[in-house]
Amino acid sequence: MTTTTADTWRRPTPAPEHLRLDLYGGLAVTVLALLSLTLTHSTGAFLLGPPPSWPEQVFWTVAVTLPLIWRRRFPATTTLVVSAAFIAAQARSAPETQLSAWSLFAALYSLGAWGPDRRLARRLRIGIIAMMFAWLGVYYAVSIGSIPPDAFARAAGPVPPVLAAIVTGVLVNGLVFGFAYFFGETAWLAARRQHELVQRAEELRRSQAEARGRAVIGERVRIARELHDVVAHHVSVMGVQASAARRVFDKDQAKARTALTAIEDTARTAVDELRRMLGVLRAGDNAPDPGGPPAGIDRVAAVVERARDAGLRAALGVYGDPVPLPESVSQAAYRIVQEAVTNVLRHATGAGGLDVRIRYLAREVEVDVTDDGRSTHPANADGLGLVGMRERVATHGGELEVGPRAGGGWRVRARLPLAVALAEAA
């Protein structure tokens, strides 16, 4: 954020709870100041000289402290009123100085922390502090002549006692006013930085949402490309079988009937594959299709072998009676295993064993990948790998389970329906 932007930023108006706290706090300070005034009268310690009448003392005490109930709603006005009342009270020798001084500190702090116009807030604070030191100089100049001769009878230091008293007063007031200015400015900067953090967090959330959307679209594009290859294959087979049936239709009806049956089965499979493309978008994908046959479940063994080459004790188990899989299901199973093994190699610390299992169940095929390592960082549910797994499984109407195992390690298990495979087998 540039200086210009920082100067033009406006702190949001105080919340209702802040205003309630100011009300209670201002009333409490006023009550304590009146109690301090009573105690000062009880001790008879009138440091500023003979006090005015009791009603006037009460008036000045309330005038300095009560405006704090508006310190965040009207910080500039409150500071001006408190400062003017403070100087007037001292000029009239009002004896209450403890809570009055702290009220002035709180007003200056509030102006620095909540002043909507930063330039005005700085000028007012600097002007008020300069006015306070000018008043301090006037007070010293007026009162120095009335100091009793025996006031410093016990003074023994190297500095003249009057000078020492003046320097002490200047230092104490300088610290009080300096801290009021510094802490007010710090509070305003903290509020501005908090505002920036909230804005950046919101921008980050939007960016992450956009990234997730792009990841989903990209994964769907890849799935659509693979399904396109599958459907194109089936259509090509149907064309070959139709050509064969046409050539032998008059000569060998048995062969023609076999070709037509193959066309029927292939068409059924192709239609089912097209149904799986519901929700899969390919708009805007101009990348060329990769060459060569798409990888399927038969190439899982190569993935496991690469894991062994990387140093893992990798095992592959196939359970149940393998059945022919639609190419899209076969590709999805392969990609899920590939991504799961890749995650083990990248993110699992201390992983020594990898177990890949393929189960052919009654109506679905299940791929199960487990390891015995520990993740180097918390799982990112929006990671591109998991997004891809979810999209592939959702496209085929399956189920996906990803997470840590009870005994340690990580598990990725996906179940993909086998309705098409069963129809083909029948």
C-alpha positions in Angstrom: 0.0 0.0 0.0 1.4 3.4 -1.0 1.6 6.4 1.3 -1.2 8.1 -0.6 -3.4 5.1 -0.2 -2.5 4.8 3.5 -3.3 8.5 4.1 -6.7 8.2 2.3 -7.7 5.0 4.1 -10.5 5.5 6.7 -10.9 3.3 9.7 -14.4 1.9 9.9 -16.6 3.5 12.4 -16.6 1.9 15.9 -18.9 -1.0 16.5 -21.8 -0.7 18.9 -19.9 -2.7 21.5 -17.1 -0.2 21.3 -19.4 2.7 21.9 -21.0 0.9 24.9 -17.5 0.3 26.4 -16.7 4.0 25.9 -19.9 4.9 27.7 -19.2 2.7 30.7 -15.5 3.6 30.7 -16.1 7.3 30.6 -18.6 7.1 33.4 -16.3 5.0 35.5 -13.4 7.4 35.0 -15.6 10.3 36.0 -16.7 8.5 39.2 -13.1 7.6 40.0 -12.0 11.2 39.3 -14.7 12.5 41.8 -13.4 10.0 44.3 -9.9 11.2 43.7 -11.0 14.8 44.2 -12.6 13.8 47.6 -9.4 12.1 48.7 -7.3 15.1 47.6 -9.5 17.3 49.8 -9.1 14.8 52.6 -5.3 15.0 52.5 -5.2 18.8 51.9 -2.5 18.4 49.3 -3.4 21.3 47.0 -0.3 21.3 44.8 -1.5 24.0 42.4 -2.4 26.4 45.1 -5.6 27.4 46.9 -8.5 25.6 45.1 -11.7 27.3 43.9 -15.1 26.6 45.3 -16.3 23.0 45.7 -18.9 23.2 42.9 -16.3 24.6 40.5 -13.9 21.8 41.4 -16.5 19.2 40.6 -17.3 21.0 37.3 -13.7 20.9 36.1 -13.2 17.3 37.2 -16.3 16.2 35.2 -15.4 18.5 32.3 -12.0 16.8 31.8 -13.2 13.1 32.3 -16.8 12.8 31.1 -16.1 13.6 27.4 -14.3 10.3 27.1 -17.6 8.6 26.5 -17.4 10.0 23.0 -13.6 9.4 22.5 -14.1 6.9 19.5 -17.2 8.4 18.0 -15.9 12.0 17.9 -12.1 11.7 18.7 -11.1 15.2 17.5 -13.8 17.1 19.3 -13.3 15.0 22.5 -9.5 15.7 22.5 -10.1 19.5 22.0 -12.6 19.6 24.8 -10.5 17.5 27.2 -7.4 19.6 26.5 -9.1 22.9 26.9 -10.8 21.8 30.1 -7.5 20.3 31.5 -5.7 23.7 31.0 -8.6 25.7 32.4 -8.8 23.4 35.4 -5.1 23.8 36.1 -5.3 27.6 35.6 -8.1 27.6 38.2 -6.0 25.4 40.5 -8.5 22.5 40.5 -6.8 20.0 42.8 -7.7 16.7 40.9 -4.8 16.0 38.6 -4.4 12.2 38.6 -7.4 11.0 36.6 -7.4 14.3 34.6 -3.9 13.6 33.3 -4.9 10.1 32.3 -8.0 11.4 30.6 -5.9 13.7 28.5 -3.6 10.8 27.6 -6.6 8.7 26.6 -8.1 11.5 24.5 -4.8 12.0 22.6 -4.4 8.2 22.1 -8.0 7.9 20.8 -7.4 10.7 18.3 -4.4 8.9 17.0 -6.1 5.5 16.9 -9.6 6.6 15.5 -9.1 10.0 13.8 -10.7 9.6 10.4 -8.6 12.3 8.8 -5.0 11.4 9.4 -3.6 14.8 8.4 -6.0 16.6 10.8 -5.3 14.0 13.5 -1.6 14.6 13.3 -1.9 18.4 13.3 -4.3 18.4 16.2 -2.1 16.1 18.3 1.1 18.1 17.6 -0.7 21.3 18.2 -2.2 20.1 21.5 1.1 18.8 22.7 2.8 22.1 21.8 0.1 23.9 23.6 0.6 21.7 26.7 4.3 22.5 26.8 3.6 26.2 26.3 1.2 26.0 29.3 3.8 24.2 31.3 6.3 27.0 30.5 3.8 29.6 31.5 3.1 27.7 34.8 6.8 27.5 35.6 7.3 31.2 34.8 4.4 32.3 37.0 5.0 29.9 39.9 8.8 30.2 40.1 8.6 33.5 41.9 6.4 32.1 44.7 8.6 29.2 45.7 9.4 29.5 49.4 13.1 30.0 50.3 13.2 26.8 52.3 11.5 24.7 49.6 14.8 23.1 48.5 16.6 23.1 51.9 17.6 19.5 51.6 18.8 19.7 47.9 22.3 18.3 47.6 22.7 17.4 43.9 25.0 19.0 41.3 22.0 20.5 39.4 20.3 23.6 40.7 17.0 22.5 42.3 14.7 24.8 40.3 16.3 23.6 37.1 16.1 20.0 38.2 12.4 20.4 38.9 11.7 22.0 35.5 13.7 19.3 33.6 11.9 16.6 35.6 8.5 18.0 34.7 9.5 18.4 31.0 10.8 14.8 30.8 7.7 13.3 32.5 5.3 15.3 30.3 7.4 14.5 27.2 7.2 10.7 28.0 3.4 10.9 28.6 2.6 12.8 25.5 5.1 10.9 23.4 3.6 7.6 24.5 0.1 8.9 23.8 1.1 9.9 20.3 3.1 6.7 19.6 0.5 4.2 20.9 -2.3 6.0 19.0 -0.4 5.9 15.8 0.5 2.2 16.4 -3.2 1.3 17.0 -4.2 3.0 13.8 -1.5 1.2 11.8 -2.5 -2.1 13.3 -6.1 -1.5 12.3 -5.0 -0.6 8.7 -2.8 -3.7 8.5 -5.7 -5.8 9.8 -7.9 -4.3 7.1 -5.2 -5.2 4.5 -4.9 -8.7 5.8 -8.7 -9.2 5.5 -8.6 -7.9 2.0 -5.7 -10.1 1.0 -7.4 -13.1 2.6 -10.5 -12.4 0.6 -8.5 -12.1 -2.6 -6.7 -15.3 -1.7 -10.0 -17.1 -1.2 -11.3 -15.8 -4.5 -8.0 -16.9 -6.2 -8.2 -20.3 -4.6 -11.8 -20.6 -5.8 -10.8 -19.7 -9.3 -7.9 -22.1 -9.1 -10.2 -24.9 -8.0 -12.6 -24.0 -10.8 -9.8 -24.1 -13.4 -8.5 -27.4 -11.9 -12.0 -28.9 -12.2 -12.4 -27.7 -15.8 -8.9 -28.8 -16.7 -9.5 -32.3 -15.3 -12.9 -32.5 -17.0 -11.2 -31.6 -20.3 -8.7 -34.4 -19.8 -11.5 -36.8 -19.0 -13.5 -35.7 -22.0 -10.4 -36.2 -24.2 -9.9 -39.8 -23.0 -13.6 -40.6 -23.3 -13.5 -39.1 -26.8 -10.7 -41.6 -27.6 -12.8 -44.4 -26.3 -16.0 -43.5 -28.2 -14.0 -42.9 -31.4 -12.5 -46.4 -31.0 -16.0 -47.9 -30.6 -17.3 -46.1 -33.6 -14.4 -47.2 -35.7 -15.0 -50.8 -34.7 -18.7 -50.4 -35.6 -17.6 -49.1 -39.0 -15.3 -52.1 -39.6 -17.9 -54.6 -38.5 -20.6 -52.9 -40.6 -18.4 -53.1 -43.7 -17.7 -56.7 -43.0 -21.4 -57.5 -42.6 -22.2 -55.7 -45.9 -19.6 -57.8 -47.8 -20.7 -61.2 -46.5 -24.4 -60.5 -46.1 -25.4 -62.4 -49.2 -22.6 -65.1 -49.0 -22.4 -66.0 -45.3 -25.4 -64.9 -43.2 -23.8 -66.5 -40.1 -20.8 -64.2 -40.3 -23.0 -61.3 -41.1 -25.1 -62.0 -38.0 -21.9 -62.2 -35.9 -20.8 -58.8 -37.3 -24.2 -57.3 -36.6 -24.1 -58.7 -33.0 -20.7 -57.1 -32.5 -22.0 -53.8 -33.8 -24.9 -54.0 -31.4 -22.7 -54.7 -28.4 -20.2 -52.0 -29.4 -23.0 -49.5 -29.9 -24.4 -50.3 -26.5 -21.0 -49.8 -24.9 -20.4 -46.5 -26.8 -23.8 -45.1 -25.7 -23.0 -46.0 -22.1 -19.7 -44.2 -22.4 -21.4 -41.2 -23.8 -23.7 -41.1 -20.8 -20.7 -41.0 -18.6 -19.8 -37.7 -20.2 -22.6 -35.8 -18.4 -21.2 -32.6 -17.0 -17.9 -33.1 -18.7 -17.0 -29.9 -20.7 -14.5 -29.6 -23.4 -15.0 -26.0 -24.5 -11.9 -24.1 -25.2 -9.6 -27.2 -25.2 -7.5 -26.8 -28.4 -4.6 -29.0 -27.2 -3.8 -31.8 -29.5 -4.8 -35.3 -28.4 -1.9 -37.3 -27.1 -0.6 -40.0 -29.4 -0.6 -43.7 -28.7 -3.2 -45.9 -26.8 -4.5 -44.5 -23.5 -3.1 -46.1 -20.3 -5.5 -48.5 -18.6 -5.6 -50.7 -15.6 -3.3 -53.2 -17.3 -0.5 -50.8 -16.8 -0.8 -50.4 -13.1 2.0 -53.0 -12.8 4.4 -50.6 -14.5 3.5 -47.9 -11.9 4.2 -50.3 -9.1 7.5 -51.2 -10.7 8.5 -47.6 -10.9 7.7 -47.3 -7.2 10.1 -50.2 -6.5 12.8 -48.5 -8.6 12.3 -45.4 -6.3 13.2 -47.5 -3.3 9.7 -48.6 -1.9 8.7 -52.1 -1.1 5.8 -52.1 -3.5 3.4 -54.9 -3.9 0.5 -55.4 -6.3 -2.4 -57.7 -5.7 -5.3 -58.6 -7.9 -8.4 -60.1 -6.2 -11.5 -61.6 -7.8 -12.0 -62.6 -11.4 -10.9 -59.9 -13.8 -13.6 -58.9 -16.2 -13.4 -56.7 -19.3 -13.6 -53.0 -18.3 -14.9 -50.1 -20.3 -11.8 -48.2 -21.4 -12.9 -45.0 -19.5 -13.2 -47.0 -16.2 -9.9 -48.7 -16.9 -8.2 -45.3 -17.5 -9.8 -43.8 -14.4 -8.6 -46.7 -12.3 -5.1 -46.3 -13.7 -5.0 -42.5 -13.2 -6.1 -42.8 -9.6 -3.4 -45.4 -8.8 -0.9 -43.3 -10.6 -1.8 -40.1 -8.6 -1.9 -42.0 -5.3 1.6 -43.5 -5.9 2.9 -40.2 -7.0 1.6 -38.6 -3.7 3.4 -41.3 -1.7 6.7 -40.6 -3.4 6.3 -36.8 -3.1 4.7 -36.3 0.3 5.0 -39.4 2.5 8.0 -39.1 4.9 9.5 -42.4 6.0 7.3 -44.5 3.7 8.9 -47.9 3.1 6.0 -50.0 2.0 3.4 -49.5 -0.7 0.5 -51.8 -1.2 -1.7 -51.6 -4.4 -4.7 -53.8 -4.6 -7.2 -54.2 -7.4 -10.5 -56.0 -6.4 -13.0 -57.1 -9.0 -16.3 -57.2 -7.0 -19.8 -58.2 -8.1 -20.8 -54.9 -9.6 -17.7 -52.7 -9.3 -14.0 -52.6 -9.4 -12.0 -51.2 -6.5 -8.5 -49.8 -6.4 -6.9 -49.5 -3.0 -3.5 -47.8 -2.5 -2.0 -47.7 1.0 1.4 -46.8 2.5 3.1 -46.7 5.9 4.6 -43.2 5.8 3.5 -40.0 7.4 2.5 -36.9 5.5 5.0 -33.9 5.5 2.1 -31.5 5.6 -1.7 -31.5 6.2 -3.7 -32.9 3.3 -5.0 -30.2 0.9 -8.5 -31.1 0.0 -8.3 -28.7 -2.9 -5.1 -30.1 -4.3 -5.1 -30.7 -8.0 -4.4 -34.4 -7.6 -7.4 -34.9 -5.2 -9.5 -32.7 -7.5 -8.7 -35.0 -10.4 -9.4 -38.2 -8.4 -12.8 -36.8 -7.3 -13.7 -35.7 -10.8 -12.8 -39.1 -12.4 -14.8 -41.0 -9.7 -17.8 -38.7 -9.9 -17.9 -39.0 -13.7 -18.4 -42.7 -13.3 -20.8 -42.5 -10.4 -18.3 -44.1 -8.0 -17.1 -43.5 -4.5 -13.7 -42.2 -3.3 -12.1 -42.5 0.2 -8.9 -40.5 0.9 -7.3 -40.0 4.3 -5.0 -41.3 7.0 -5.2 -44.9 8.3 -5.9 -45.8 11.9 -2.5 -47.6 12.2 -0.5 -45.0 10.4 0.1 -44.2 6.7 -2.3 -43.1 4.1 -5.1 -44.7 2.0 -6.7 -43.9 -1.3 -9.6 -46.2 -2.2 -11.9 -45.8 -5.2 -14.8 -47.9 -6.3 -16.0 -47.6 -9.9 -19.3 -49.3 -11.1 -19.1 -52.2 -13.5 -22.5 -52.1 -15.1 -21.1 -51.8 -18.6 -18.6 -54.6 -18.1 -21.3 -56.9 -16.8 -23.5 -56.1 -19.8 -20.6 -56.8 -22.2 -19.8 -60.1 -20.4 -23.5 -61.1 -20.7 
